[in-house]
Amino acid sequence: MALEKVRYNYVIGDVQGCFEALKALLKEIQFDADQDFIWFAGDLIARGENSVGALRFIKKLCEQGNAATVLGNHDLNLLAVARGIKKLKEKDHIDDVIHALESDELIDWLRKQPLCLFPNEKTILTHAGIPNIWDAEKTAALAKEVEAVLAHEDFAVLDSFLKEMYGTEPDLWADDLQGHARLRCITNYLTRMRLTDAQGRLEFSFKDALDEPMPAGFQPWFKFESQTAQTHQIIFGHWAALQGERINAQIQNVDGGCVWGHQLLAYRLEDQQLFSVDNPVF
């Protein structure tokens, strides 16, 4: 009698349009669409060789029930460019998405994806992490506030937020924040965060490795005692310099810096094994 195949859940880090690496990684983990499930950590597109190919492929996986994704800062940037809110940067290779025949369909699907997911009852996934001042329940609730605006049926509501999405203020969460300031702050925590202070105040300039000097008073967000990590394992991408580092038993990074010539990573939830492939384009 043949043994029944175990269903596996994999969290894949920032694809960034590195479609060849994504295909190689799925082959490496022997991904079986009939059994397995992929959780993407956001930044599906941006600076790789084939953003539209990666986005089409991931969208199809999600629609077939084989995958789910959170949004990253580069995904949100694509929305702003597509809506004419922000100019296309030369280093962002997303013009293939903007000019695709089904561009409107791709963008409409992307804007309806969440900022926070629970791959299982003890695991939470966001693009950049979770500040020490929020627990899992609060994180999910605040994410839904932004998600509702991004997916709003009235594009004027979406555009109004996208115009106000960029900025570093407020840099500290307060429950009484309102309007676009509130939404911007939530978005910055979930998609841009690297360093905070003990109170959760954000610092936006630092992007380097952990052994580099950091601004006074700030540390990586995961260095502070985390409310969420007391109840859930936190998985995040966004910080390429971490190279998929296991921070501790409750916090795991999955960004291997593939778009910078390093590796694309897949973290298997069932046994916490990390799989990797080199970017074949480099």
N, C-alpha and C positions, 0 to 999 in steps of 0.2 A: 504494500500500500504506500502510495506517495505521501510524503509529509506535507502538511498544509503550510504554505508560505506565511511567514510572519509579516504582518503589516507594519511598515516603518514610517515614522514621521521625521522629516528632515527640515531644518531651518537653513536656508541658503542666504549668505550675506550679499552685500551690495553688488549687483550685476553690472550696473552702470553701462548697459548697452554692449557688454562683452559677450556677444551671442555665441561665438565659437567656444569660449571657455565654459559657458553654461551647458552647451551640448556635451562637451567633454566631461563635465562634472556629473551630469545625469548618467552618462555611460559608466563612469567610475563607481558610482554607488549602485549601479544596476537598477536604476529606477524602473519600477513596474507600475504603470498607470492603473492597472487593475487592483492593485493592493496598496501602494504607497501614497503618501501625501507630502507636498512641499509647502512650506511656509516661507515666504520671501520677506526679508527684513527691510525692504524699501530701497530707494534709489535704483529703480529698475533700468533707468536710462541715464544718459548724459554724455560721458566722455569716451565711451568705448567705440568699437568699429561699426556697430550695427544696432543702433537704438531701436529703430522701427521693427527689425526682425525679432529682437528680444521682447519687445512689448507685445507684438502680435502673438508670439509663442506663449508668453506668460498669461496673457488675456485668455487664450484658448484653453490653457490648462485650468485656469480658474473657472471658466464657464462650463468645463466638462466635469467639475467637481474634484479635480486632482490637486488643486493648489489654492492658496489664499495669500494675500499680500497686505502689508501696511504701506503707507506712503512715507517717503523720505523727502528731504529738502529739495533734492533735484527733481523729483516728481512734481512737487508743488511749483517749482520754477517753470517746468514745462507748461503747467496749466496757465501760469501768468503770461508766458510768451504766446501761447496759443490764443489766449483771449485778447492779445494786443496790449496787455498791461505793462509788459517788460520787454526790452529789446533783447534779441538773441545775441549771446556772447559767442565770439569765434571759437573759444575752447569748448563750448558745449555743443556736442555733435547731435543735436536734436532736430535739425532742419529736415531730416528724412521723415520724422514723425509729422512735422508741421505740413509737409508737402505730400504726404501719402494720400492716396485716393480715398481711403477710409479714415482720414485724420479726425474728422468730427466724431466718428464712432469710437476711436481709440481714446480721445480726450474725454468724451462723455463717460466712458467706462472707468477711466483712471480716476476722475474726480469723485466717483462714488465708492472708492475703496477706503477702508478705515485707517485710523492712526494707531490703533491698539487692537491686538488680538490675544486670545487665550488658546494656545495650541492644545492645552489640557487644563484641568482644574488647578494645577499647581505651577503652571508656566505662563508667563506674560511676555509678549513681544511688542516692542516699539522700535522705531528706527534708531533713535539716539540714546534711549535709556529712560529712566524715571528718576526724578529728583528725590532726595531723601525725605522730603517733607510731605510726599503723597503716598498713600497706601494704594493697593491695586484697585479697590473699588472706586476711589476718587479719580484715579488715573483714567479708568474706563469711562466714567461719567463726563469728565472734562473733555476727553477725546471726542465724545459724541457731540458736544457742543460745536466743535469745529467741523466735524463730519457733516452735520446738518446744514451748515452754511455752504460747504463745498459742493454738496449734492443737491442744493436747492433748485427747485424747478424754475424759479425766476432768476435768469442769468444776471439781472441787475444786482441781486443780493450777492451772488458769487463774485462779480466784478468789483463790487464795493469793498469786499473783504480783501481780494487779491491786491487792490491798490494800496491797502493799508497793512498788508501782511509783513512787509519788510521793515526792519528796524530793531534796535536793541533795547528799547524801552516799552513797557516796564521790564526791568531785569530781575525783579523779585516778585514772587507770587503773593497775592493777597486775595482772600475770598470775596472781597467787595469790589474787585475790578469789574468793569462793565464794558460793553460794546466791543469795538475793534481792539482796544488795548488788552482786554481780557483774552480775546481770541488769539491775538499775536503772541501773548505771553505763553499760552498753552502750546501753540505751534512751535515756538522756540524751544521749549523744554523737550518736546517729544521728537523734534526733527533736527535741532541744531546743537543741542547741549553737549559740552565736553567738561568744562570746569564749572564748579560752583563754590561758594563758601558754605560754612556750616549752616547758615540760615536758608540756603537754597538760591542765593543771588547768582545770576548767570554771568559768565565771562566769555566773550566771543572770539578773542583774538588768537588763543592758543590752539594749535592743531598738531603738535609734535608728539614725540614718544614720551613715555613716562619718566625717563631719566633726564629730560631737558628741563631747564629752569622755568618755573611757572610764576605768573604774577603773584605778588605778595597777598596772602590771605585766601588764595584759591587752590583747590585740589580737584582731581577728577571726581565727578559726582559720586562714583561708587566707593570712594574712600570714607564717606560719612555713613554712619549707621542708618540703614535704609528701612523705612516702614514696610515697603513692599517686599523686600528680600526676607522679611521675617515670615512671610506666608507663601511666597512664590519664587520660583527661579526666574530671573530677569534675563532675557536674551535681546541683544541689540547689535546693530551694525555701526555705520556712520564714521567710525574713528579708524581710518586705515592704518595709522601708525601702531595700533595695538596688535595687528596681524593675527586676529583670532585668539587673543589671549584669554585663558580661563582666569577670571579675576579672583573668584573663590567658588565654593561649592554652589552658591546661589546666583552667581552673575557670570555670564558667558558672552564674550564678543564674537561676532562671526564675520567681520570685515577683514578680509585678507589682503586688501589693496590690489585686487586683480587689475583694475584699470591703470594702475601705476606700474604694471609689469610684474606683479607678484602673483598671488594665488586667489582663486575663487574657492570658498569654503562651504561645506555642508556639515551641519551638526545634527547627529542623530539623537533624538530625544530618548529613545528607549534604553540606550546604553551609554549615552554621553560621548560617543565616539566622534572624532572630528575627521572629515575627509577633505582632501584638497587636490586641485589640479593647477598646474602652471598655466598662465595665459598663453595659448598657442600663437597669438598674434605677435607677440614680442620675440 
